[in-house]
Amino acid sequence: MEKPSWLDKKLNLTACHEMKKFLRTLKLHTVCEESLCPNVSECFGEGIATFMILGDSCTRNCKFCAVNKKEPSGIDWDEPKRIAEAVKRLNLSYIVITSPTRDDIADGGAELFCKTIEEIKNLDSSKKVEILIPDFLGKAGPLTKVANSRADVISHNLETVPHLYADIRPQASYKRSLSVLKTLKELNKNIFTKSGIMLGLGEEERQVIDVFYDLLRADCDFLTLGQYLAPSLSHYPVKEYITPAKFLSLEKMAYNLGFKKVKSSPYSRSSYMASQFLKPA
């Protein structure tokens, strides 16, 4: 399927070079690179990165995702200090931390999330930290850890509508992911929760609206909607390119239903321009 004219963002490899070199010196991974994000050169060019802890390999096999599926490495307990060093040297005020899903670890990596947040907050408590977490298999212990951390925003993406999970996210559960978001807010009313879905996977608009209602019932504050772009020919194919006008229409609808902040556009991603979610309207 040929890309439409509005999907015309080009990668600037020169803008990426210095950031990649810097990240390699600290032995850090970013989801910007591992997921082949189309916004990578824009963010790297501005000195912004979304750090990915717990290695670069995932224990699940989602059909839309470009992250490695090889055998994961062990936990690097020094990683939080290196991320804090990167935050300091890049002078970041808003930091997003994510990870691959690590079902091989008892707590899914929740403890390393908490240690990373602490290292950043110890630099300067005014820095804002958003964590984009896996579902931790819905376990109460890991969810309690991250809910009671010093994170300002906790994000967990539903990714798509329920009926596509079997094909696209066979090892995940829509109900479990909703429960994760609901549980986080029940554990800590002071955090903001956030979720995102991709469009163009074959979903129908009424199904997307149903997801809006499900998220609001889970007390989710923030929402992102973006166009799915297949990382390669071997990944799940794009079924439809959603127009910018449709994204705008869905954004207005989401606001009207009660979300506090919504970003909806072809290039919107959960961690792209994430700091804007905490800015006053």
Order of alpha helices (4+ residues) and beta strands (2+ residues): alpha-beta-alpha-alpha-beta-alpha-beta-alpha-beta-alpha-beta-alpha-alpha-beta-alpha-beta-alpha-beta
